[in-house]
Amino acid sequence: MDDQTDQIRKPRADAVRNRERVLEAAKVVFNAGGPEASLEAVAKRAGVGIGTLYRHFPTREDLFEAVYRREVEQLSELAEQLKNAKDPVDALRRWLRSNVEFVATKKGMSAALALTFQSSSDLAAYSMDRLTKAIGSLLDRAVAAGEMRGDVSPEDLLRALVGMCYMHDQPGWQSSVLRMLDVFVDGLRVQPVGKPGPKTRARTTKPAQPAVKRKR
């Protein structure tokens, strides 16, 4: 009986592993974007046949929605893990930086994802609710520690992040966004009283030259 049960469960475990492999491969392929971001490329990277991919995800939209929901869940889980980090500002920074990769995946499947949002009206509300709660918990902790300004909302941070990501479309845009994100977070930090602000580049001025009398 136990052997028969194991034989029944084994295909189910394999199916679960194959589904996770497809989702992870899809994330990488869609993150890279471009003409190579096809379902065939996803199946090849996952090491499964295209038939296996379609058995789990009958349509492109099904795959896109599954990837999207999986990314949202992972970001929610990351926020829970970072709630116990020693430095609350660093925890917030790390979560925001992880979101850049999430937005890159969204950009890689933006057209199809737009159709998915239309057919699944709860998807946008679901993701916004989860992401707002995740970043809100980290922001509240940083504010309570006196490390971060208290007049910024979770929605403000998400809008700023998305704006930075979608303003850059050139190759290598993620590194530029990560740099700007660090500047943004540092700008929201509360400066202790008496602590000097950031250093600015010193301006060099040439000494005034004595006036020279013109000969008549």
N, CA, C and O of each residue as an XYZ file, in Angstrom:
864
protein
N       0.829     -1.208      0.000
C       0.000      0.000      0.000
C       0.864      1.259      0.000
O       0.590      2.218     -0.721
N       1.921      1.235      0.830
C       2.805      2.385      0.891
C       3.517      2.599     -0.434
O       3.695      3.735     -0.874
N       3.933      1.482     -1.083
C       4.614      1.610     -2.370
C       3.679      2.224     -3.407
O       4.095      3.058     -4.211
N       2.406      1.805     -3.384
C       1.459      2.354     -4.336
C       1.228      3.838     -4.067
O       1.094      4.626     -5.002
N       1.182      4.219     -2.793
C       1.004      5.630     -2.439
C       2.176      6.459     -2.920
O       1.985      7.558     -3.439
N       3.413      5.938     -2.751
C       4.603      6.654     -3.204
C       4.586      6.842     -4.706
O       4.976      7.893     -5.215
N       4.118      5.785     -5.440
C       4.076      5.887     -6.880
C       3.062      6.935     -7.325
O       3.255      7.606     -8.339
N       1.976      7.072     -6.556
C       0.969      8.075     -6.896
C       1.489      9.479     -6.606
O       1.247     10.411     -7.373
N       2.208      9.622     -5.488
C       2.679     10.940     -5.071
C       3.866     11.423     -5.890
O       4.045     12.631     -6.044
N       4.673     10.528     -6.414
C       5.884     10.936     -7.097
C       5.631     11.805     -8.314
O       6.293     12.831     -8.466
N       4.679     11.431     -9.208
C       4.390     12.317    -10.336
C       3.919     13.694     -9.882
O       4.234     14.703    -10.513
N       3.150     13.733     -8.764
C       2.674     15.008     -8.269
C       3.854     15.872     -7.808
O       3.884     17.072     -8.079
N       4.800     15.281     -7.129
C       5.982     16.033     -6.697
C       6.786     16.500     -7.905
O       7.285     17.625     -7.920
N       6.914     15.638     -8.923
C       7.620     16.023    -10.137
C       6.917     17.179    -10.832
O       7.559     18.091    -11.351
N       5.595     17.129    -10.836
C       4.823     18.188    -11.478
C       5.034     19.522    -10.767
O       5.156     20.570    -11.402
N       5.074     19.461     -9.427
C       5.311     20.679     -8.662
C       6.691     21.245     -8.962
O       6.848     22.455     -9.128
N       7.696     20.364     -9.031
C       9.051     20.818     -9.336
C       9.122     21.406    -10.740
O       9.755     22.439    -10.956
N       8.472     20.746    -11.688
C       8.486     21.263    -13.060
C       7.821     22.634    -13.146
O       8.284     23.517    -13.868
N       6.731     22.800    -12.402
C       6.044     24.095    -12.411
C       6.946     25.183    -11.848
O       7.012     26.281    -12.402
N       7.638     24.892    -10.761
C       8.540     25.879    -10.168
C       9.709     26.193    -11.102
O      10.145     27.340    -11.191
N      10.209     25.179    -11.791
C      11.295     25.394    -12.735
C      10.851     26.283    -13.886
O      11.605     27.144    -14.340
N       9.625     26.074    -14.357
C       9.100     26.913    -15.436
C       8.943     28.357    -14.963
O       9.288     29.288    -15.690
N       8.427     28.546    -13.757
C       8.227     29.900    -13.235
C       9.555     30.614    -13.043
O       9.677     31.794    -13.374
N      10.554     29.913    -12.511
C      11.867     30.526    -12.311
C      12.509     30.853    -13.649
O      13.113     31.915    -13.803
N      12.386     29.954    -14.615
C      12.948     30.215    -15.944
C      12.236     31.380    -16.615
O      12.873     32.209    -17.263
N      10.924     31.446    -16.462
C      10.161     32.537    -17.060
C      10.587     33.881    -16.479
O      10.672     34.878    -17.196
N      10.850     33.899    -15.191
C      11.305     35.139    -14.560
C      12.603     35.621    -15.192
O      12.747     36.807    -15.489
N      13.550     34.711    -15.400
C      14.844     35.081    -15.986
C      14.676     35.537    -17.426
O      15.246     36.550    -17.833
N      13.892     34.789    -18.199
C      13.713     35.104    -19.620
C      12.980     36.428    -19.794
O      13.385     37.256    -20.611
N      11.914     36.637    -19.041
C      11.152     37.867    -19.172
C      11.932     39.060    -18.635
O      11.774     40.179    -19.122
N      12.765     38.823    -17.639
C      13.609     39.887    -17.097
C      14.545     40.414    -18.164
O      14.754     41.622    -18.274
N      15.117     39.499    -18.961
C      16.024     39.905    -20.038
C      15.270     40.614    -21.145
O      15.799     41.533    -21.770
N      14.010     40.185    -21.397
C      13.188     40.831    -22.418
C      13.719     40.603    -23.817
O      14.544     39.719    -24.049
N      13.235     41.410    -24.746
C      13.696     41.315    -26.120
C      13.008     40.206    -26.896
O      12.123     39.532    -26.369
N      13.413     40.014    -28.150
C      12.774     39.010    -29.013
C      12.990     37.580    -28.545
O      12.266     36.677    -28.964
N      13.978     37.362    -27.682
C      14.250     36.003    -27.209
C      13.322     35.578    -26.074
O      13.368     34.431    -25.629
N      12.479     36.498    -25.605
C      11.596     36.189    -24.477
C      10.354     35.458    -24.975
O       9.247     35.993    -24.912
N      10.535     34.254    -25.460
C       9.428     33.445    -25.970
C       9.143     32.295    -25.014
O       9.950     31.993    -24.134
N       7.992     31.657    -25.192
C       7.661     30.510    -24.354
C       8.597     29.345    -24.639
O       8.905     28.556    -23.746
N       9.047     29.238    -25.882
C      10.018     28.192    -26.217
C      11.319     28.401    -25.450
O      11.939     27.443    -24.987
N      11.728     29.668    -25.320
C      12.947     29.973    -24.566
C      12.762     29.640    -23.090
O      13.697     29.184    -22.432
N      11.560     29.867    -22.571
C      11.272     29.540    -21.173
C      11.371     28.038    -20.954
O      12.000     27.579    -20.001
N      10.737     27.270    -21.854
C      10.757     25.813    -21.716
C      12.188     25.279    -21.811
O      12.574     24.388    -21.054
N      12.960     25.820    -22.728
C      14.346     25.375    -22.902
C      15.164     25.651    -21.656
O      15.935     24.801    -21.209
N      14.996     26.840    -21.096
C      15.767     27.179    -19.891
C      15.333     26.338    -18.707
O      16.155     25.981    -17.863
N      14.047     26.018    -18.636
C      13.535     25.197    -17.531
C      13.901     23.731    -17.687
O      13.793     22.959    -16.734
N      14.337     23.337    -18.893
C      14.694     21.941    -19.123
C      13.491     21.038    -19.268
O      13.547     19.855    -18.931
N      12.379     21.606    -19.780
C      11.170     20.817    -19.995
C      10.719     21.005    -21.437
O      11.150     21.938    -22.115
N       9.861     20.123    -21.895
C       9.303     20.261    -23.225
C       8.235     21.325    -23.266
O       7.665     21.676    -22.233
N       7.954     21.846    -24.453
C       6.945     22.893    -24.572
C       5.578     22.354    -24.178
O       4.731     23.105    -23.695
N       5.352     21.032    -24.385
C       4.092     20.425    -23.974
C       3.907     20.464    -22.472
O       2.800     20.686    -21.982
N       5.008     20.246    -21.727
C       4.942     20.316    -20.261
C       4.582     21.719    -19.809
O       3.793     21.900    -18.881
N       5.163     22.711    -20.469
C       4.857     24.102    -20.127
C       3.373     24.380    -20.320
O       2.726     24.977    -19.460
N       2.834     23.935    -21.471
C       1.424     24.214    -21.753
C       0.477     23.410    -20.863
O      -0.658     23.829    -20.638
N       0.926     22.269    -20.357
C       0.077     21.522    -19.427
C      -0.118     22.292    -18.127
O      -1.193     22.257    -17.528
N       0.928     22.984    -17.700
C       0.826     23.791    -16.474
C       0.174     25.147    -16.748
O      -0.581     25.660    -15.922
N       0.472     25.718    -17.914
C      -0.008     27.054    -18.251
C      -0.564     27.027    -19.674
O       0.175     27.263    -20.629
N      -1.855     26.745    -19.824
C      -2.453     26.572    -21.153
C      -2.320     27.793    -22.068
O      -2.283     27.650    -23.290
N      -2.247     28.994    -21.479
C      -2.120     30.197    -22.301
C      -0.941     31.028    -21.805
O      -0.452     30.840    -20.691
N      -0.497     31.948    -22.653
C       0.585     32.858    -22.256
C       0.169     33.687    -21.050
O       0.961     33.930    -20.139
N      -1.092     34.118    -21.062
C      -1.578     34.948    -19.964
C      -1.542     34.199    -18.638
O      -1.268     34.787    -17.592
N      -1.825     32.883    -18.688
C      -1.768     32.079    -17.462
C      -0.355     32.078    -16.884
O      -0.171     32.184    -15.672
N       0.630     31.959    -17.756
C       2.020     31.955    -17.306
C       2.408     33.315    -16.757
O       3.031     33.404    -15.699
N       2.047     34.369    -17.462
C       2.395     35.717    -17.021
C       1.797     36.025    -15.651
O       2.466     36.583    -14.780
N       0.539     35.657    -15.473
C      -0.111     35.922    -14.189
C       0.538     35.117    -13.071
O       0.710     35.621    -11.961
N       0.898     33.864    -13.357
C       1.535     33.026    -12.333
C       2.895     33.594    -11.935
O       3.240     33.623    -10.754
N       3.666     34.045    -12.924
C       4.971     34.656    -12.630
C       4.783     35.906    -11.788
O       5.505     36.122    -10.814
N       3.822     36.720    -12.161
C       3.565     37.974    -11.461
C       3.169     37.715    -10.001
O       3.713     38.329     -9.084
N       2.217     36.800     -9.802
C       1.769     36.498     -8.446
C       2.904     35.908     -7.609
O       3.028     36.204     -6.421
N       3.717     35.084     -8.231
C       4.845     34.474     -7.512
C       5.841     35.543     -7.061
O       6.380     35.467     -5.957
N       6.083     36.541     -7.918
C       6.993     37.620     -7.553
C       6.437     38.437     -6.389
O       7.173     38.807     -5.474
N       5.146     38.714     -6.430
C       4.515     39.468     -5.345
C       4.615     38.697     -4.029
O       4.913     39.279     -2.986
N       4.368     37.401     -4.080
C       4.462     36.579     -2.878
C       5.882     36.577     -2.320
O       6.076     36.666     -1.108
N       6.867     36.478     -3.199
C       8.257     36.455     -2.748
C       8.654     37.783     -2.106
O       9.407     37.801     -1.132
N       8.154     38.892     -2.647
C       8.452     40.192     -2.056
C       7.774     40.333     -0.693
O       8.334     40.947      0.216
N       6.585     39.775     -0.545
C       5.901     39.799      0.754
C       6.681     38.981      1.779
O       6.836     39.393      2.929
N       7.165     37.826      1.352
C       7.954     36.979      2.243
C       9.272     37.654      2.616
O       9.730     37.546      3.753
N       9.877     38.348      1.657
C      11.132     39.053      1.947
C      10.914     40.137      2.995
O      11.750     40.322      3.880
N       9.803     40.848      2.903
C       9.501     41.887      3.895
C       9.385     41.285      5.293
O       9.851     41.874      6.268
N       8.764     40.118      5.386
C       8.641     39.453      6.682
C      10.013     39.091      7.236
O      10.262     39.235      8.433
N      10.899     38.624      6.368
C      12.246     38.260      6.804
C      13.044     39.484      7.255
O      13.830     39.398      8.198
N      12.845     40.617      6.589
C      13.620     41.817      6.884
C      13.094     42.595      8.088
O      13.753     43.521      8.559
N      11.916     42.228      8.590
C      11.349     42.946      9.729
C      12.209     42.798     10.975
O      12.119     43.620     11.887
N      13.033     41.772     11.028
C      13.896     41.560     12.191
C      15.337     41.987     11.940
O      16.218     41.704     12.753
N      15.585     42.665     10.820
C      16.941     43.120     10.519
C      17.375     44.185     11.517
O      16.550     44.945     12.024
N      18.661     44.235     11.794
C      19.189     45.161     12.792
C      19.008     46.609     12.369
O      18.624     47.450     13.182
N      19.282     46.909     11.103
C      19.188     48.281     10.590
C      17.895     48.415      9.794
O      17.796     47.848      8.706
N      16.892     49.152     10.304
C      15.602     49.250      9.603
C      15.697     49.974      8.259
O      14.956     49.648      7.332
N      16.588     50.938      8.147
C      16.729     51.653      6.876
C      17.363     50.738      5.829
O      16.951     50.731      4.669
N      18.363     49.971      6.248
C      18.989     49.030      5.324
C      17.990     47.962      4.879
O      18.020     47.519      3.730
N      17.111     47.552      5.787
C      16.080     46.567      5.437
C      15.150     47.135      4.377
O      14.812     46.453      3.410
N      14.739     48.383      4.559
C      13.880     49.032      3.572
C      14.587     49.169      2.231
O      13.996     48.945      1.174
N      15.854     49.538      2.290
C      16.646     49.689      1.066
C      16.753     48.358      0.314
O      16.600     48.311     -0.906
N      17.015     47.294      1.046
C      17.149     45.973      0.412
C      15.849     45.537     -0.239
O      15.863     44.940     -1.315
N      14.723     45.829      0.405
C      13.439     45.456     -0.176
C      13.175     46.240     -1.454
O      12.720     45.679     -2.451
N      13.460     47.533     -1.425
C      13.256     48.359     -2.615
C      14.153     47.911     -3.765
O      13.722     47.887     -4.918
N      15.395     47.558     -3.457
C      16.309     47.090     -4.493
C      15.812     45.781     -5.111
O      15.972     45.563     -6.312
N      15.216     44.918     -4.304
C      14.655     43.681     -4.849
C      13.484     43.964     -5.780
O      13.217     43.192     -6.701
N      12.792     45.061     -5.541
C      11.674     45.441     -6.392
C      12.119     45.837     -7.795
O      11.343     45.730     -8.745
N      13.346     46.290     -7.930
C      13.838     46.673     -9.255
C      13.833     45.454    -10.176
O      13.468     45.559    -11.347
N      14.231     44.320     -9.657
C      14.201     43.089    -10.447
C      12.760     42.700    -10.776
O      12.478     42.211    -11.870
N      11.857     42.918     -9.832
C      10.438     42.631    -10.061
C       9.893     43.489    -11.206
O       9.182     42.989    -12.078
N      10.228     44.778    -11.200
C       9.764     45.673    -12.258
C      10.387     45.285    -13.596
O       9.740     45.395    -14.638
N      11.640     44.831    -13.571
C      12.280     44.388    -14.810
C      11.526     43.213    -15.419
O      11.364     43.139    -16.637
N      11.070     42.301    -14.579
C      10.283     41.164    -15.069
C       8.964     41.653    -15.642
O       8.522     41.161    -16.680
N       8.326     42.617    -14.979
C       7.071     43.174    -15.485
C       7.277     43.849    -16.828
O       6.448     43.708    -17.728
N       8.376     44.583    -16.974
C       8.633     45.269    -18.234
C       8.843     44.270    -19.368
O       8.520     44.554    -20.521
N       9.381     43.110    -19.034
C       9.627     42.096    -20.057
C       8.369     41.439    -20.570
O       8.396     40.782    -21.611
N       7.260     41.601    -19.860
C       6.003     41.006    -20.310
C       4.867     42.017    -20.176
O       3.730     41.649    -19.882
N       5.186     43.293    -20.394
C       4.233     44.368    -20.144
C       2.988     44.283    -21.015
O       1.876     44.480    -20.523
N       3.160     43.988    -22.316
C       2.005     43.963    -23.222
C       1.030     42.857    -22.830
O      -0.172     43.091    -22.706
N       1.558     41.655    -22.638
C       0.688     40.532    -22.277
C       0.133     40.713    -20.872
O      -0.998     40.312    -20.599
N       0.915     41.311    -19.976
C       0.442     41.501    -18.607
C      -0.718     42.494    -18.568
O      -1.611     42.387    -17.727
N      -0.694     43.460    -19.488
C      -1.796     44.412    -19.558
C      -3.102     43.692    -19.884
O      -4.150     44.017    -19.325
N      -3.039     42.711    -20.794
C      -4.224     41.916    -21.116
C      -4.660     41.086    -19.910
O      -5.853     40.907    -19.664
N      -3.688     40.587    -19.170
C      -4.008     39.790    -17.985
C      -4.723     40.638    -16.941
O      -5.670     40.171    -16.308
N      -4.279     41.875    -16.755
C      -4.936     42.764    -15.810
C      -6.382     43.029    -16.227
O      -7.271     43.135    -15.382
N      -6.607     43.136    -17.538
C      -7.963     43.390    -18.015
C      -8.885     42.201    -17.750
O     -10.050     42.379    -17.394
N      -8.357     40.990    -17.926
C      -9.184     39.805    -17.740
C      -9.291     39.394    -16.273
O     -10.200     38.652    -15.899
N      -8.362     39.875    -15.441
C      -8.365     39.537    -14.019
C      -8.318     40.835    -13.216
O      -7.247     41.310    -12.838
N      -9.497     41.396    -12.964
C      -9.567     42.713    -12.342
C      -9.016     42.730    -10.930
O      -8.617     43.783    -10.434
N      -8.987     41.575    -10.275
C      -8.515     41.545     -8.897
C      -7.000     41.468     -8.800
O      -6.442     41.626     -7.714
N      -6.323     41.226     -9.922
C      -4.874     41.041     -9.880
C      -4.161     42.318     -9.459
O      -3.265     42.280     -8.616
N      -4.554     43.448    -10.042
C      -3.920     44.727     -9.686
C      -4.179     45.073     -8.231
O      -3.275     45.511     -7.520
N      -5.416     44.876     -7.788
C      -5.756     45.186     -6.390
C      -5.001     44.267     -5.440
O      -4.521     44.696     -4.391
N      -4.903     43.003     -5.819
C      -4.188     42.020     -4.996
C      -2.721     42.411     -4.826
O      -2.196     42.414     -3.712
N      -2.068     42.738     -5.933
C      -0.642     43.056     -5.876
C      -0.392     44.354     -5.126
O       0.545     44.444     -4.333
N      -1.225     45.362     -5.372
C      -1.038     46.636     -4.680
C      -1.227     46.471     -3.174
O      -0.482     47.051     -2.383
N      -2.211     45.691     -2.785
C      -2.463     45.470     -1.356
C      -1.280     44.773     -0.691
O      -0.830     45.186      0.377
N      -0.777     43.709     -1.329
C       0.332     42.957     -0.747
C       1.604     43.796     -0.679
O       2.296     43.789      0.339
N       1.916     44.516     -1.753
C       3.150     45.295     -1.799
C       3.082     46.490     -0.848
O       4.074     46.838     -0.208
N       1.909     47.115     -0.758
C       1.763     48.263      0.147
C       1.933     47.834      1.605
O       2.579     48.526      2.393
N       1.355     46.701      1.951
C       1.508     46.204      3.321
C       2.957     45.817      3.609
O       3.463     46.052      4.706
N       3.616     45.227      2.623
C       5.002     44.796      2.818
C       5.927     45.972      3.059
O       6.691     45.985      4.025
N       5.858     46.961      2.180
C       6.754     48.114      2.339
C       6.321     48.969      3.523
O       7.153     49.611      4.164
N       5.014     48.979      3.819
C       4.527     49.761      4.955
C       5.086     49.267      6.274
O       5.414     50.071      7.147
N       5.199     47.956      6.434
C       5.735     47.411      7.679
C       7.195     47.798      7.872
O       7.626     48.077      8.991
N       7.957     47.815      6.778
C       9.372     48.191      6.873
C       9.530     49.690      7.085
O      10.397     50.129      7.840
N       8.691     50.472      6.416
C       8.744     51.928      6.574
C       8.363     52.324      7.994
O       9.026     53.169      8.596
N       7.311     51.729      8.537
C       6.879     52.049      9.912
C       8.000     51.767     10.913
O       8.199     52.526     11.862
N       8.708     50.703     10.702
C       9.793     50.338     11.614
C      10.925     51.359     11.547
O      11.503     51.719     12.574
N      11.241     51.824     10.344
C      12.308     52.815     10.192
C      11.899     54.159     10.787
O      12.724     54.857     11.377
N      10.629     54.521     10.632
C      10.136     55.778     11.199
C      10.124     55.689     12.726
O      10.520     56.636     13.407
N       9.677     54.570     13.257
C       9.617     54.388     14.715
C      11.006     54.444     15.334
O      11.159     54.854     16.485
N      12.008     54.037     14.583
C      13.391     54.067     15.085
C      13.998     55.457     14.973
O      15.139     55.668     15.386
N      13.245     56.416     14.414
C      13.756     57.769     14.250
C      14.781     57.899     13.147
O      15.552     58.858     13.117
N      14.792     56.928     12.232
C      15.784     56.925     11.159
C      15.244     57.466      9.840
O      16.015     57.818      8.947
N      13.913     57.531      9.718
C      13.313     57.899      8.444
C      12.212     58.934      8.655
O      11.522     58.926      9.674
N      12.060     59.813      7.689
C      11.012     60.817      7.755
C       9.648     60.155      7.890
O       9.404     59.086      7.331
N       8.753     60.815      8.648
C       7.439     60.251      8.879
C       6.357     60.781      7.967
O       5.200     60.380      8.095
N       6.701     61.686      7.036
C       5.693     62.273      6.158
C       5.679     61.625      4.778
O       5.202     62.219      3.811
N       6.202     60.405      4.691
C       6.221     59.664      3.431
C       5.371     58.408      3.601
O       5.502     57.701      4.600
N       4.517     58.134      2.650
C       3.632     56.970      2.732
C       4.203     55.807      1.919
O       5.061     56.012      1.060
N       3.733     54.595      2.188
C       4.173     53.455      1.384
C       3.876     53.643     -0.101
O       4.668     53.257     -0.960
N       2.715     54.244     -0.388
C       2.351     54.498     -1.784
C       3.331     55.463     -2.442
O       3.646     55.319     -3.623
N       3.818     56.457     -1.676
C       4.811     57.393     -2.203
C       6.071     56.651     -2.641
O       6.613     56.907     -3.716
N       6.525     55.737     -1.800
C       7.749     54.993     -2.107
C       7.566     54.114     -3.345
O       8.451     54.040     -4.197
N       6.419     53.453     -3.437
C       6.170     52.588     -4.589
C       6.077     53.394     -5.875
O       6.615     52.986     -6.905
N       5.396     54.538     -5.823
C       5.284     55.377     -7.022
C       6.643     55.899     -7.456
O       6.952     55.929     -8.647
N       7.461     56.313     -6.482
C       8.796     56.813     -6.814
C       9.648     55.715     -7.439
O      10.375     55.955     -8.403
N       9.555     54.516     -6.888
C      10.333     53.389     -7.407
C       9.929     53.056     -8.834
O      10.784     52.913     -9.709
N       8.636     52.931     -9.070
C       8.151     52.601    -10.417
C       8.532     53.708    -11.399
O       8.923     53.434    -12.533
N       8.414     54.956    -10.952
C       8.790     56.074    -11.823
C      10.250     56.006    -12.239
O      10.578     56.221    -13.406
N      11.120     55.710    -11.294
C      12.550     55.602    -11.618
C      12.807     54.465    -12.602
O      13.631     54.595    -13.507
N      12.103     53.358    -12.424
C      12.320     52.194    -13.287
C      11.856     52.447    -14.716
O      12.529     52.057    -15.670
N      10.710     53.098    -14.862
C      10.151     53.277    -16.192
C      10.703     54.499    -16.912
O      10.444     54.682    -18.101
N      11.457     55.332    -16.214
C      12.133     56.451    -16.872
C      13.370     55.986    -17.629
O      13.862     56.698    -18.504
N      13.875     54.806    -17.306
C      15.102     54.286    -17.918
C      14.752     53.089    -18.797
O      14.187     52.103    -18.322
N      15.089     53.183    -20.066
C      14.811     52.094    -21.002
C      16.052     51.631    -21.753
O      15.980     50.711    -22.569
N      17.171     52.254    -21.485
C      18.392     51.877    -22.180
C      19.009     50.631    -21.544
O      18.742     50.333    -20.380
N      19.840     49.898    -22.307
C      20.530     48.735    -21.725
C      21.310     49.127    -20.473
O      21.946     50.181    -20.430
N      21.254     48.282    -19.473
C      21.937     48.582    -18.214
C      21.162     49.518    -17.312
O      21.726     50.088    -16.378
N      19.854     49.686    -17.582
C      19.065     50.645    -16.814
C      18.957     50.276    -15.340
O      18.782     51.153    -14.495
N      19.059     48.993    -15.023
C      18.876     48.579    -13.633
C      19.962     49.140    -12.714
O      19.678     49.536    -11.583
N      21.204     49.171    -13.198
C      22.288     49.706    -12.367
C      22.089     51.188    -12.102
O      22.399     51.671    -11.013
N      21.572     51.921    -13.094
C      21.307     53.347    -12.898
C      20.195     53.560    -11.876
O      20.273     54.456    -11.037
N      19.166     52.730    -11.957
C      18.052     52.853    -11.017
C      18.498     52.506     -9.598
O      18.096     53.170     -8.643
N      19.315     51.483     -9.456
C      19.803     51.103     -8.129
C      20.620     52.231     -7.500
O      20.532     52.473     -6.296
N      21.407     52.913     -8.315
C      22.199     54.039     -7.801
C      21.279     55.178     -7.369
O      21.467     55.761     -6.301
N      20.277     55.497     -8.207
C      19.344     56.558     -7.866
C      18.491     56.181     -6.652
O      18.099     57.044     -5.866
N      18.215     54.902     -6.510
C      17.433     54.436     -5.371
C      18.187     54.663     -4.066
O      17.592     55.048     -3.059
N      19.490     54.425     -4.085
C      20.305     54.676     -2.896
C      20.286     56.166     -2.532
O      20.182     56.527     -1.360
N      20.387     57.016     -3.545
C      20.340     58.467     -3.308
C      18.979     58.858     -2.721
O      18.897     59.674     -1.803
N      17.934     58.271     -3.258
C      16.573     58.562     -2.809
C      16.377     58.174     -1.344
O      15.857     58.962     -0.554
N      16.791     56.967     -0.986
C      16.621     56.500      0.391
C      17.456     57.347      1.350
O      16.984     57.709      2.428
N      18.682     57.662      0.969
C      19.537     58.495      1.827
C      18.908     59.865      2.048
O      19.042     60.449      3.124
N      18.223     60.376      1.033
C      17.581     61.683      1.157
C      16.401     61.678      2.110
O      16.011     62.733      2.612
N      15.824     60.509      2.371
C      14.682     60.398      3.281
C      15.097     60.153      4.726
O      14.257     60.145      5.625
N      16.378     59.955      4.943
C      16.848     59.677      6.301
C      16.794     60.946      7.141
O      16.980     62.052      6.634
N      16.537     60.768      8.435
C      16.516     61.887      9.371
C      17.939     62.164      9.808
O      18.629     61.274     10.306
N      18.379     63.402      9.621
C      19.721     63.788     10.032
C      19.722     64.190     11.499
O      18.962     65.075     11.891
N      20.564     63.554     12.327
C      20.634     63.942     13.744
C      21.000     65.409     13.901
O      21.730     65.969     13.084
N      20.476     66.037     14.980
C      20.762     67.448     15.241
C      22.261     67.635     15.463
O      22.885     66.909     16.237
N      22.816     68.610     14.777
C      24.236     68.894     14.928
C      25.128     68.114     13.997
O      26.326     68.383     13.909
N      24.555     67.146     13.298
C      25.361     66.359     12.365
C      25.469     67.109     11.054
O      24.455     67.532     10.499
N      26.681     67.280     10.547
C      26.830     68.014      9.290
C      26.161     67.269      8.147
O      26.092     66.040      8.150
N      25.674     68.015      7.179
C      25.050     67.420      6.001
C      26.094     66.810      5.102
O      27.280     66.806      5.433
N      25.670     66.299      3.978
C      26.603     65.667      3.054
C      27.618     66.661      2.523
O      27.313     67.833      2.302
N      28.809     66.177      2.327
C      29.863     67.040      1.827
C      29.583     67.429      0.383
O      29.098     66.625     -0.413
N      29.895     68.661      0.069
C      29.751     69.128     -1.306
C      31.132     69.406     -1.867
O      32.083     69.654     -1.125
N      31.228     69.364     -3.157
C      32.516     69.601     -3.795
C      32.934     71.044     -3.588
O      32.176     71.974     -3.865
N      34.131     71.213     -3.104
C      34.619     72.562     -2.837
C      34.846     73.304     -4.144
O      35.359     72.746     -5.114
N      34.453     74.573     -4.151
C      34.659     75.392     -5.334
C      35.957     76.159     -5.187
O      36.216     76.746     -4.136
N      36.746     76.162     -6.192
C      38.025     76.881     -6.164
C      37.860     78.201     -6.887
O      37.334     78.265     -7.998
N      38.318     79.238     -6.238
C      38.239     80.570     -6.846
C      39.637     81.127     -6.976
O      40.464     80.987     -6.075
N      39.887     81.744     -8.077
C      41.196     82.356     -8.300
C      41.282     83.677     -7.552
O      40.314     84.436     -7.515
N      42.449     83.956     -6.950
C      42.603     85.247     -6.259
C      42.460     86.396     -7.238
O      42.858     86.314     -8.400
N      41.876     87.471     -6.724
C      41.675     88.629     -7.578
C      43.001     89.205     -8.020
O      43.913     89.349     -7.206
N      43.125     89.534     -9.283
C      44.327     90.117     -9.824
C      44.304     91.628     -9.647
O      43.265     92.261     -9.834
N      45.461     92.217     -9.281
C      45.500     93.681     -9.114
C      45.231     94.363    -10.448
O      45.632     93.892    -11.512
N      44.541     95.484    -10.348
C      44.217     96.223    -11.584
C      45.487     96.777    -12.208
O      46.375     97.248    -11.498
N      45.577     96.726    -13.506
C      46.742     97.221    -14.245
C      46.359     98.501    -14.945
O      45.399     98.542    -15.716
N      47.134     99.569    -14.665
C      46.848    100.855    -15.287
C      47.275    100.841    -16.744
O      48.380    100.416    -17.084
N      46.388    101.309    -17.584
C      46.707    101.376    -19.006
C      47.478    102.625    -19.307
O      47.163    103.705    -18.806
N      48.494    102.474    -20.131
C      49.301    103.645    -20.511
C      48.555    104.488    -21.552
O      47.961    103.964    -22.494
N      48.604    105.740    -21.361
C      47.998    106.660    -22.327
C      49.013    107.059    -23.397
O      48.688    107.830    -24.300
